[in-house]
Amino acid sequence: MVSIKEVAKHAGVAISTVSKVLNGYPNVSEETKKRVQDAIKELNYIPNSIAAALSSKQFGRIALVLDPNRQTQAIDQIFMQYLVGALDKAKELNVEVVTYLSFYDRGNDSGRDHQIF
């Protein structure tokens, strides 16, 4: 996997310049922007969304943990309404939703469901 450092070296610019191009900063000359974009294309650089989220402190992703009905092992109508409402709001806010079905047994706490956090 190609790093932002390699893109900067290939384009002959600083890492911060590559970051500015990737984030659409206006104070980068067209010539420099083109060199960086060409380097990105030539190296098949794919930005690391996790690193970007950590540096910006905005993950753009939430987890929706659902606890299905134990008797039917299904999600009932009320849960579906919550799910649809959450997905609609997330779409409006441009946030990705990761759904997780929890079969957490409070009498037998293996800690397994807590691993997603």
MMTF fields as JSON, N, C-alpha, C and O atoms, coordinates in Angstrom:
{
  "mmtfVersion": "1.0.0",
  "mmtfProducer": "UNKNOWN",
  "numBonds": 467,
  "numAtoms": 468,
  "numGroups": 117,
  "numChains": 1,
  "numModels": 1,
  "chainsPerModel": [1],
  "groupsPerChain": [117],
  "chainIdList": ["A"],
  "bondAtomList": [4, 2, 8, 6, 12, 10, 16, 14, 20, 18, 24, 22, 28, 26, 32, 30, 36, 34, 40, 38, 44, 42, 48, 46, 52, 50, 56, 54, 60, 58, 64, 62, 68, 66, 72, 70, 76, 74, 80, 78, 84, 82, 88, 86, 92, 90, 96, 94, 100, 98, 104, 102, 108, 106, 112, 110, 116, 114, 120, 118, 124, 122, 128, 126, 132, 130, 136, 134, 140, 138, 144, 142, 148, 146, 152, 150, 156, 154, 160, 158, 164, 162, 168, 166, 172, 170, 176, 174, 180, 178, 184, 182, 188, 186, 192, 190, 196, 194, 200, 198, 204, 202, 208, 206, 212, 210, 216, 214, 220, 218, 224, 222, 228, 226, 232, 230, 236, 234, 240, 238, 244, 242, 248, 246, 252, 250, 256, 254, 260, 258, 264, 262, 268, 266, 272, 270, 276, 274, 280, 278, 284, 282, 288, 286, 292, 290, 296, 294, 300, 298, 304, 302, 308, 306, 312, 310, 316, 314, 320, 318, 324, 322, 328, 326, 332, 330, 336, 334, 340, 338, 344, 342, 348, 346, 352, 350, 356, 354, 360, 358, 364, 362, 368, 366, 372, 370, 376, 374, 380, 378, 384, 382, 388, 386, 392, 390, 396, 394, 400, 398, 404, 402, 408, 406, 412, 410, 416, 414, 420, 418, 424, 422, 428, 426, 432, 430, 436, 434, 440, 438, 444, 442, 448, 446, 452, 450, 456, 454, 460, 458, 464, 462],
  "bondOrderList": [1, 1, 1, 1, 1, 1, 1, 1, 1, 1, 1, 1, 1, 1, 1, 1, 1, 1, 1, 1, 1, 1, 1, 1, 1, 1, 1, 1, 1, 1, 1, 1, 1, 1, 1, 1, 1, 1, 1, 1, 1, 1, 1, 1, 1, 1, 1, 1, 1, 1, 1, 1, 1, 1, 1, 1, 1, 1, 1, 1, 1, 1, 1, 1, 1, 1, 1, 1, 1, 1, 1, 1, 1, 1, 1, 1, 1, 1, 1, 1, 1, 1, 1, 1, 1, 1, 1, 1, 1, 1, 1, 1, 1, 1, 1, 1, 1, 1, 1, 1, 1, 1, 1, 1, 1, 1, 1, 1, 1, 1, 1, 1, 1, 1, 1, 1],
  "groupList": [{"groupName": "MET", "atomNameList": ["N", "CA", "C", "O"], "elementList": ["N", "C", "C", "O"], "formalChargeList": [0, 0, 0, 0], "bondAtomList": [1, 0, 2, 1, 3, 2], "bondOrderList": [1, 1, 2], "singleLetterCode": "M", "chemCompType": "L-PEPTIDE LINKING"}, {"groupName": "VAL", "atomNameList": ["N", "CA", "C", "O"], "elementList": ["N", "C", "C", "O"], "formalChargeList": [0, 0, 0, 0], "bondAtomList": [1, 0, 2, 1, 3, 2], "bondOrderList": [1, 1, 2], "singleLetterCode": "V", "chemCompType": "L-PEPTIDE LINKING"}, {"groupName": "SER", "atomNameList": ["N", "CA", "C", "O"], "elementList": ["N", "C", "C", "O"], "formalChargeList": [0, 0, 0, 0], "bondAtomList": [1, 0, 2, 1, 3, 2], "bondOrderList": [1, 1, 2], "singleLetterCode": "S", "chemCompType": "L-PEPTIDE LINKING"}, {"groupName": "ILE", "atomNameList": ["N", "CA", "C", "O"], "elementList": ["N", "C", "C", "O"], "formalChargeList": [0, 0, 0, 0], "bondAtomList": [1, 0, 2, 1, 3, 2], "bondOrderList": [1, 1, 2], "singleLetterCode": "I", "chemCompType": "L-PEPTIDE LINKING"}, {"groupName": "LYS", "atomNameList": ["N", "CA", "C", "O"], "elementList": ["N", "C", "C", "O"], "formalChargeList": [0, 0, 0, 0], "bondAtomList": [1, 0, 2, 1, 3, 2], "bondOrderList": [1, 1, 2], "singleLetterCode": "K", "chemCompType": "L-PEPTIDE LINKING"}, {"groupName": "GLU", "atomNameList": ["N", "CA", "C", "O"], "elementList": ["N", "C", "C", "O"], "formalChargeList": [0, 0, 0, 0], "bondAtomList": [1, 0, 2, 1, 3, 2], "bondOrderList": [1, 1, 2], "singleLetterCode": "E", "chemCompType": "L-PEPTIDE LINKING"}, {"groupName": "ALA", "atomNameList": ["N", "CA", "C", "O"], "elementList": ["N", "C", "C", "O"], "formalChargeList": [0, 0, 0, 0], "bondAtomList": [1, 0, 2, 1, 3, 2], "bondOrderList": [1, 1, 2], "singleLetterCode": "A", "chemCompType": "L-PEPTIDE LINKING"}, {"groupName": "HIS", "atomNameList": ["N", "CA", "C", "O"], "elementList": ["N", "C", "C", "O"], "formalChargeList": [0, 0, 0, 0], "bondAtomList": [1, 0, 2, 1, 3, 2], "bondOrderList": [1, 1, 2], "singleLetterCode": "H", "chemCompType": "L-PEPTIDE LINKING"}, {"groupName": "GLY", "atomNameList": ["N", "CA", "C", "O"], "elementList": ["N", "C", "C", "O"], "formalChargeList": [0, 0, 0, 0], "bondAtomList": [1, 0, 2, 1, 3, 2], "bondOrderList": [1, 1, 2], "singleLetterCode": "G", "chemCompType": "PEPTIDE LINKING"}, {"groupName": "THR", "atomNameList": ["N", "CA", "C", "O"], "elementList": ["N", "C", "C", "O"], "formalChargeList": [0, 0, 0, 0], "bondAtomList": [1, 0, 2, 1, 3, 2], "bondOrderList": [1, 1, 2], "singleLetterCode": "T", "chemCompType": "L-PEPTIDE LINKING"}, {"groupName": "LEU", "atomNameList": ["N", "CA", "C", "O"], "elementList": ["N", "C", "C", "O"], "formalChargeList": [0, 0, 0, 0], "bondAtomList": [1, 0, 2, 1, 3, 2], "bondOrderList": [1, 1, 2], "singleLetterCode": "L", "chemCompType": "L-PEPTIDE LINKING"}, {"groupName": "ASN", "atomNameList": ["N", "CA", "C", "O"], "elementList": ["N", "C", "C", "O"], "formalChargeList": [0, 0, 0, 0], "bondAtomList": [1, 0, 2, 1, 3, 2], "bondOrderList": [1, 1, 2], "singleLetterCode": "N", "chemCompType": "L-PEPTIDE LINKING"}, {"groupName": "TYR", "atomNameList": ["N", "CA", "C", "O"], "elementList": ["N", "C", "C", "O"], "formalChargeList": [0, 0, 0, 0], "bondAtomList": [1, 0, 2, 1, 3, 2], "bondOrderList": [1, 1, 2], "singleLetterCode": "Y", "chemCompType": "L-PEPTIDE LINKING"}, {"groupName": "PRO", "atomNameList": ["N", "CA", "C", "O"], "elementList": ["N", "C", "C", "O"], "formalChargeList": [0, 0, 0, 0], "bondAtomList": [1, 0, 2, 1, 3, 2], "bondOrderList": [1, 1, 2], "singleLetterCode": "P", "chemCompType": "L-PEPTIDE LINKING"}, {"groupName": "ARG", "atomNameList": ["N", "CA", "C", "O"], "elementList": ["N", "C", "C", "O"], "formalChargeList": [0, 0, 0, 0], "bondAtomList": [1, 0, 2, 1, 3, 2], "bondOrderList": [1, 1, 2], "singleLetterCode": "R", "chemCompType": "L-PEPTIDE LINKING"}, {"groupName": "GLN", "atomNameList": ["N", "CA", "C", "O"], "elementList": ["N", "C", "C", "O"], "formalChargeList": [0, 0, 0, 0], "bondAtomList": [1, 0, 2, 1, 3, 2], "bondOrderList": [1, 1, 2], "singleLetterCode": "Q", "chemCompType": "L-PEPTIDE LINKING"}, {"groupName": "ASP", "atomNameList": ["N", "CA", "C", "O"], "elementList": ["N", "C", "C", "O"], "formalChargeList": [0, 0, 0, 0], "bondAtomList": [1, 0, 2, 1, 3, 2], "bondOrderList": [1, 1, 2], "singleLetterCode": "D", "chemCompType": "L-PEPTIDE LINKING"}, {"groupName": "PHE", "atomNameList": ["N", "CA", "C", "O"], "elementList": ["N", "C", "C", "O"], "formalChargeList": [0, 0, 0, 0], "bondAtomList": [1, 0, 2, 1, 3, 2], "bondOrderList": [1, 1, 2], "singleLetterCode": "F", "chemCompType": "L-PEPTIDE LINKING"}],
  "groupTypeList": [0, 1, 2, 3, 4, 5, 1, 6, 4, 7, 6, 8, 1, 6, 3, 2, 9, 1, 2, 4, 1, 10, 11, 8, 12, 13, 11, 1, 2, 5, 5, 9, 4, 4, 14, 1, 15, 16, 6, 3, 4, 5, 10, 11, 12, 3, 13, 11, 2, 3, 6, 6, 6, 10, 2, 2, 4, 15, 17, 8, 14, 3, 6, 10, 1, 10, 16, 13, 11, 14, 15, 9, 15, 6, 3, 16, 15, 3, 17, 0, 15, 12, 10, 1, 8, 6, 10, 16, 4, 6, 4, 5, 10, 11, 1, 5, 1, 1, 9, 12, 10, 2, 17, 12, 16, 14, 8, 11, 16, 2, 8, 14, 16, 7, 15, 3, 17],
  "groupIdList": [1, 2, 3, 4, 5, 6, 7, 8, 9, 10, 11, 12, 13, 14, 15, 16, 17, 18, 19, 20, 21, 22, 23, 24, 25, 26, 27, 28, 29, 30, 31, 32, 33, 34, 35, 36, 37, 38, 39, 40, 41, 42, 43, 44, 45, 46, 47, 48, 49, 50, 51, 52, 53, 54, 55, 56, 57, 58, 59, 60, 61, 62, 63, 64, 65, 66, 67, 68, 69, 70, 71, 72, 73, 74, 75, 76, 77, 78, 79, 80, 81, 82, 83, 84, 85, 86, 87, 88, 89, 90, 91, 92, 93, 94, 95, 96, 97, 98, 99, 100, 101, 102, 103, 104, 105, 106, 107, 108, 109, 110, 111, 112, 113, 114, 115, 116, 117],
  "secStructList": [7, 7, 7, 2, 2, 2, 2, 2, 2, 2, 2, 6, 1, 7, 2, 2, 2, 2, 2, 2, 2, 2, 6, 6, 7, 1, 1, 1, 7, 2, 2, 2, 2, 2, 2, 2, 2, 2, 2, 2, 2, 2, 2, 6, 7, 7, 7, 7, 2, 2, 2, 2, 2, 2, 2, 2, 6, 7, 7, 7, 3, 3, 3, 3, 3, 3, 7, 7, 5, 6, 6, 6, 6, 5, 7, 7, 2, 2, 2, 2, 2, 2, 2, 2, 2, 2, 2, 2, 2, 2, 2, 2, 6, 6, 7, 3, 3, 3, 3, 3, 3, 7, 7, 7, 7, 6, 6, 1, 7, 7, 1, 7, 4, 4, 4, 4, 7],
  "xCoordList": [0.841, 0.0, 0.888, 1.827, 0.577, 1.355, 0.959, -0.222, 1.953, 1.684, 1.69, 2.157, 1.167, 1.153, 2.592, 2.869, 3.491, 4.908, 5.503, 6.272, 5.139, 5.639, 5.07, 5.765, 3.812, 3.198, 3.939, 4.246, 4.226, 4.941, 6.32, 6.725, 7.026, 8.364, 8.286, 9.086, 7.325, 7.156, 6.81, 7.26, 6.008, 5.593, 6.605, 6.524, 7.564, 8.565, 8.013, 8.407, 7.09, 6.476, 6.495, 6.88, 6.079, 5.99, 4.726, 3.761, 4.756, 3.593, 2.386, 1.264, 2.617, 1.513, 0.865, -0.333, 1.656, 1.108, 0.187, -0.875, 0.589, -0.271, -1.575, -2.657, -1.462, -2.643, -3.565, -4.784, -2.983, -3.779, -4.507, -5.668, -3.83, -4.464, -5.606, -6.695, -5.351, -6.377, -7.602, -8.724, -7.386, -8.483, -9.057, -9.897, -8.595, -9.17, -8.852, -9.649, -7.702, -7.312, -7.104, -6.56, -7.527, -7.442, -6.054, -5.78, -5.176, -3.883, -2.783, -1.634, -3.134, -2.146, -2.206, -3.28, -1.039, -1.022, -1.525, -1.432, -2.053, -2.576, -1.475, -1.716, -0.271, 0.861, 1.187, 1.371, 1.257, 1.549, 0.419, 0.661, -0.806, -1.968, -1.918, -2.199, -1.56, -1.484, -0.376, -0.567, 0.782, 1.882, 1.459, 1.743, 0.785, 0.324, -0.726, -0.667, -1.681, -2.727, -2.145, -2.604, -1.137, -0.468, 0.248, 0.189, 0.922, 1.621, 0.626, 0.887, -0.505, -1.548, -2.009, -2.17, -2.218, -2.689, -1.617, -1.909, -0.392, 0.707, 1.001, 1.325, 0.888, 1.196, -0.029, 0.072, -1.19, -2.451, -2.674, -3.04, -2.448, -2.614, -4.088, -4.908, -4.418, -5.771, -5.656, -4.978, -6.316, -6.231, -6.716, -7.686, -6.044, -6.404, -7.495, -7.223, -8.727, -9.855, -9.752, -10.23, -9.137, -8.98, -8.006, -8.265, -6.89, -5.916, -6.524, -6.307, -7.281, -7.919, -8.914, -8.987, -9.667, -10.652, -9.969, -10.433, -8.876, -8.163, -7.58, -7.623, -7.037, -6.423, -7.468, -7.213, -8.635, -9.669, -10.624, -11.413, -10.544, -11.441, -12.898, -13.806, -13.12, -14.462, -14.486, -13.957, -15.104, -15.071, -16.087, -15.846, -17.212, -18.21, -18.852, -19.41, -18.773, -19.308, -19.835, -19.199, -21.004, -21.55, -21.917, -22.15, -21.965, -22.395, -23.79, -24.072, -24.655, -26.002, -26.095, -26.115, -26.15, -26.178, -27.631, -28.329, -28.081, -29.457, -29.476, -28.643, -30.427, -30.582, -31.862, -32.95, -31.755, -32.956, -33.742, -33.211, -35.009, -35.892, -35.323, -35.068, -35.122, -34.494, -35.355, -34.824, -36.684, -37.549, -37.564, -37.503, -37.645, -37.738, -36.403, -36.267, -35.438, -34.136, -34.317, -33.649, -35.24, -35.536, -35.624, -35.655, -35.664, -35.825, -37.299, -37.831, -37.96, -39.394, -39.654, -38.725, -40.93, -41.336, -40.806, -40.421, -40.785, -40.283, -38.793, -38.343, -38.029, -36.604, -36.41, -35.515, -37.242, -37.123, -37.379, -36.724, -38.325, -38.59, -37.379, -37.024, -36.753, -35.528, -34.426, -33.735, -34.279, -33.237, -33.45, -32.521, -34.662, -34.958, -34.767, -34.216, -35.216, -35.035, -33.567, -33.16, -32.777, -31.337, -30.66, -29.824, -31.017, -30.415, -30.794, -29.958, -32.054, -32.486, -31.718, -31.243, -31.598, -30.889, -29.403, -28.799, -28.826, -27.411, -27.168, -26.178, -28.07, -27.936, -27.997, -27.219, -28.926, -29.073, -27.785, -27.411, -27.111, -25.886, -24.619, -23.51, -24.787, -23.66, -22.753, -21.529, -23.388, -22.681, -22.945, -24.082, -21.907, -22.047, -22.517, -22.066, -23.425, -23.939, -23.472, -23.667, -22.856, -22.466, -23.455, -23.548, -24.194, -25.164, -24.545, -23.758, -24.917, -24.367, -25.491, -26.136, -25.726, -26.72, -26.041, -25.051, -26.578, -25.999, -26.838, -28.05, -26.19, -26.861, -26.268, -26.013, -26.059, -25.421, -26.253, -27.43, -25.648, -26.302, -25.775, -24.633, -26.599, -26.155, -25.739, -24.982, -26.225, -25.849, -24.513, -23.912, -24.045, -22.788, -21.97, -21.903, -21.361, -20.649, -19.272, -18.315, -19.19, -17.895, -17.149, -15.967, -17.854, -17.222, -17.148, -16.599, -17.685, -17.578, -18.221, -17.634, -19.436, -20.125, -19.43, -19.591, -18.671, -17.997, -16.741, -16.155, -16.328, -15.126, -15.287, -14.294, -16.52, -16.709, -16.397, -16.161, -16.394, -16.106, -14.651, -14.189],
  "yCoordList": [-1.175, 0.0, 1.241, 1.353, 2.149, 3.371, 4.376, 4.543, 5.036, 6.02, 7.437, 7.674, 8.356, 9.765, 10.289, 11.182, 9.719, 10.1, 9.75, 10.525, 8.575, 8.157, 9.033, 9.345, 9.427, 10.323, 11.655, 12.198, 12.182, 13.457, 13.367, 14.268, 12.289, 12.11, 12.024, 12.641, 11.263, 11.083, 12.408, 12.674, 13.234, 14.522, 15.63, 16.705, 15.37, 16.375, 17.506, 18.664, 17.15, 18.153, 17.648, 16.509, 18.501, 18.118, 17.282, 17.363, 16.487, 15.678, 16.581, 16.235, 17.733, 18.663, 19.168, 19.448, 19.282, 19.718, 18.654, 18.971, 17.395, 16.294, 16.313, 16.149, 16.513, 16.58, 17.72, 17.558, 18.861, 20.011, 19.711, 20.083, 19.044, 18.68, 17.701, 17.854, 16.697, 15.692, 16.297, 15.835, 17.325, 17.938, 19.185, 19.876, 19.469, 20.563, 21.962, 22.878, 22.148, 23.497, 24.382, 23.918, 25.639, 26.514, 27.101, 27.542, 27.116, 27.794, 26.893, 26.975, 26.027, 25.178, 25.527, 25.538, 25.811, 26.196, 25.045, 23.875, 25.402, 24.39, 23.424, 22.227, 23.953, 23.115, 22.074, 20.896, 22.516, 21.603, 20.596, 19.406, 21.079, 20.199, 19.093, 17.932, 19.463, 18.481, 17.468, 16.275, 17.925, 16.995, 15.983, 14.791, 16.464, 15.578, 14.61, 13.413, 15.116, 14.249, 13.205, 12.064, 13.598, 12.641, 11.562, 10.381, 11.973, 11.007, 10.044, 8.844, 10.562, 9.723, 8.676, 7.502, 9.125, 8.22, 7.186, 5.995, 7.64, 6.746, 5.69, 4.548, 6.076, 5.15, 4.372, 3.527, 4.673, 4.05, 4.258, 3.333, 5.477, 5.808, 5.823, 6.421, 5.165, 5.183, 5.754, 5.175, 6.89, 7.49, 6.531, 5.798, 6.547, 5.697, 6.404, 7.376, 5.916, 6.582, 6.541, 7.451, 5.504, 5.408, 6.477, 7.152, 6.621, 7.645, 9.041, 9.897, 9.265, 10.57, 10.851, 11.97, 9.845, 10.013, 10.306, 11.147, 9.618, 9.843, 11.248, 11.897, 11.712, 13.041, 14.15, 15.21, 13.92, 14.958, 14.824, 15.726, 13.683, 13.366, 13.316, 13.484, 13.086, 12.924, 11.62, 11.529, 10.62, 9.301, 9.115, 8.327, 9.815, 9.657, 8.283, 7.841, 7.611, 6.251, 6.048, 6.433, 5.438, 5.079, 3.603, 3.012, 3.024, 1.631, 1.626, 2.327, 0.829, 0.654, -0.785, -1.72, -0.951, -2.286, -2.66, -1.972, -3.751, -4.218, -5.495, -6.383, -5.57, -6.736, -7.461, -7.07, -8.505, -9.164, -9.906, -10.255, -10.135, -10.886, -12.284, -13.004, -12.671, -13.959, -15.162, -16.206, -15.01, -16.135, -16.406, -17.558, -15.35, -15.534, -15.312, -15.612, -14.798, -14.418, -13.547, -13.72, -12.616, -11.718, -10.29, -10.044, -9.379, -7.975, -7.647, -7.81, -7.189, -6.921, -5.582, -4.869, -5.26, -4.073, -2.781, -1.859, -2.708, -1.496, -1.317, -0.207, -2.405, -2.322, -1.876, -1.083, -2.382, -1.992, -0.495, 0.162, 0.044, 1.48, 2.278, 3.3, 1.807, 2.458, 2.388, 3.372, 1.215, 1.013, 1.931, 2.614, 1.952, 2.798, 4.274, 5.035, 4.676, 6.062, 6.44, 7.519, 5.551, 5.805, 5.882, 6.755, 4.973, 4.97, 6.228, 6.807, 6.65, 7.876, 9.095, 9.911, 9.216, 10.356, 10.313, 11.343, 9.124, 8.98, 9.4, 10.067, 9.009, 9.396, 10.915, 11.513, 11.529, 12.984, 13.671, 14.72, 13.073, 13.643, 13.137, 13.502, 12.293, 11.697, 10.895, 11.028, 10.061, 9.218, 7.759, 7.379, 6.954, 5.526, 4.824, 5.145, 3.865, 3.113, 1.667, 1.008, 1.193, -0.21, -0.857, -0.457, -1.854, -2.51, -3.769, -4.46, -4.041, -5.184, -5.817, -5.147, -7.095, -7.827, -8.393, -9.119, -8.057, -8.508, -9.632, -9.5, -10.717, -11.817, -11.928, -13.019, -10.761, -10.655, -11.363, -11.055, -12.291, -13.022, -12.448, -12.706, -11.676, -11.006, -11.99, -11.631, -13.229, -14.237, -14.883, -15.515, -14.731, -15.349, -14.305, -14.327, -13.411, -12.288, -12.714, -12.777, -13.004, -13.356, -12.105, -12.165, -10.969, -9.729, -9.622, -8.654, -10.592, -10.663, -9.465, -8.879, -9.112, -8.004, -6.674, -5.744, -6.571, -5.308, -5.12, -4.038, -6.136, -6.037, -5.069, -4.545, -4.822, -3.9, -2.47, -1.63, -2.182, -0.833, -0.725, 0.342],
  "zCoordList": [0.0, 0.0, 0.0, 0.788, -0.881, -1.044, 0.035, 0.338, 0.605, 1.661, 1.089, -0.025, 1.868, 1.479, 1.348, 0.547, 2.144, 2.089, 0.723, 0.155, 0.202, -1.115, -2.227, -3.195, -2.089, -3.077, -3.078, -4.139, -1.888, -1.771, -2.424, -3.158, -2.155, -2.732, -4.252, -4.955, -4.755, -6.2, -6.886, -8.001, -6.209, -6.781, -6.516, -7.111, -5.617, -5.286, -4.436, -4.579, -3.545, -2.671, -1.232, -0.966, -0.319, 1.093, 1.326, 0.566, 2.379, 2.758, 2.999, 2.629, 3.618, 3.896, 2.606, 2.578, 1.544, 0.256, -0.32, -0.855, -0.213, -0.671, 0.121, -0.443, 1.413, 2.27, 1.842, 1.8, 1.53, 1.087, -0.219, -0.388, -1.132, -2.408, -2.161, -2.714, -1.331, -1.034, -0.358, -0.567, 0.448, 1.2, 0.536, 1.114, -0.686, -1.467, -0.991, -1.192, -0.364, 0.07, -1.163, -2.165, -1.102, -2.274, -2.534, -3.65, -1.535, -1.682, -2.237, -1.803, -3.202, -3.871, -5.355, -5.956, -5.942, -7.357, -8.232, -7.861, -9.389, -10.322, -10.761, -10.921, -10.954, -11.372, -10.297, -10.6, -9.053, -7.944, -7.774, -7.57, -7.858, -7.734, -8.792, -8.498, -10.021, -11.102, -10.843, -11.078, -10.359, -10.049, -8.993, -9.112, -7.967, -6.891, -7.425, -7.142, -8.192, -8.747, -9.7, -9.732, -10.471, -11.361, -10.554, -10.896, -9.482, -8.62, -7.985, -7.901, -7.541, -6.946, -7.949, -7.618, -9.175, -10.23, -10.593, -10.692, -10.787, -11.178, -10.116, -10.44, -8.854, -7.756, -7.268, -6.379, -7.867, -7.424, -5.927, -5.202, -5.491, -4.076, -3.702, -4.398, -2.604, -2.051, -0.642, 0.208, -0.386, 0.951, 2.037, 1.843, 3.157, 4.292, 5.09, 5.795, 4.978, 5.631, 7.151, 7.828, 7.687, 9.142, 9.638, 10.634, 8.936, 9.325, 9.202, 10.06, 8.137, 7.949, 9.071, 9.578, 9.449, 10.519, 11.849, 12.619, 12.114, 13.368, 13.435, 14.481, 12.32, 12.342, 12.398, 12.969, 11.814, 11.825, 13.002, 13.281, 13.694, 14.808, 14.363, 15.177, 13.078, 12.53, 11.75, 10.642, 12.344, 11.744, 10.627, 9.712, 10.673, 9.629, 9.642, 8.637, 10.774, 10.88, 12.293, 13.274, 12.373, 13.676, 13.668, 12.614, 14.85, 14.991, 15.586, 16.558, 14.991, 15.504, 15.988, 15.189, 17.297, 17.899, 18.165, 18.909, 17.554, 17.706, 18.525, 18.344, 19.415, 20.281, 19.854, 20.275, 19.03, 18.511, 19.589, 20.644, 19.298, 20.179, 20.394, 19.428, 21.644, 21.956, 21.539, 21.161, 21.611, 21.271, 19.766, 19.334, 18.984, 17.529, 16.827, 15.641, 17.541, 16.977, 15.735, 14.715, 15.866, 14.752, 15.271, 16.477, 14.346, 14.689, 14.498, 13.4, 15.544, 15.443, 14.756, 14.377, 14.605, 13.864, 14.491, 13.771, 15.792, 16.455, 16.169, 15.882, 16.247, 15.93, 14.48, 14.189, 13.575, 12.171, 12.008, 11.198, 12.772, 12.698, 13.189, 12.603, 14.262, 14.749, 13.693, 13.428, 13.103, 12.1, 10.902, 10.471, 10.364, 9.207, 9.559, 8.764, 10.739, 11.166, 11.283, 10.853, 11.864, 12.008, 10.648, 10.418, 9.745, 8.41, 7.63, 6.936, 7.746, 7.061, 7.574, 6.784, 8.891, 9.481, 9.12, 8.823, 9.147, 8.797, 7.351, 7.049, 6.468, 5.057, 4.921, 4.177, 5.645, 5.63, 6.101, 5.578, 7.09, 7.657, 6.976, 7.367, 5.952, 5.228, 6.163, 6.137, 6.986, 7.944, 7.593, 7.316, 7.605, 7.338, 8.611, 9.71, 8.451, 9.591, 9.483, 8.462, 10.552, 10.647, 11.604, 12.765, 11.126, 12.003, 12.591, 11.945, 13.811, 14.537, 15.338, 16.145, 15.121, 15.905, 17.135, 17.036, 18.283, 19.54, 20.122, 20.292, 20.418, 21.108, 22.505, 23.015, 23.105, 24.414, 25.476, 25.661, 26.155, 27.244, 28.55, 28.933, 29.226, 30.445, 31.531, 32.432, 31.456, 32.443, 32.137, 33.006, 30.915, 30.493, 29.742, 28.514, 30.47, 29.866, 29.378, 30.149, 28.093, 27.516, 27.061, 26.724, 27.055, 26.605, 25.101, 24.575, 24.405, 22.953, 22.247, 21.338, 22.68, 22.027, 22.264, 21.473, 23.326, 23.628, 22.776, 22.781, 22.058, 21.248, 20.084, 19.579, 19.65, 18.527, 18.91, 18.041, 20.209, 20.654, 20.997, 21.399]
}
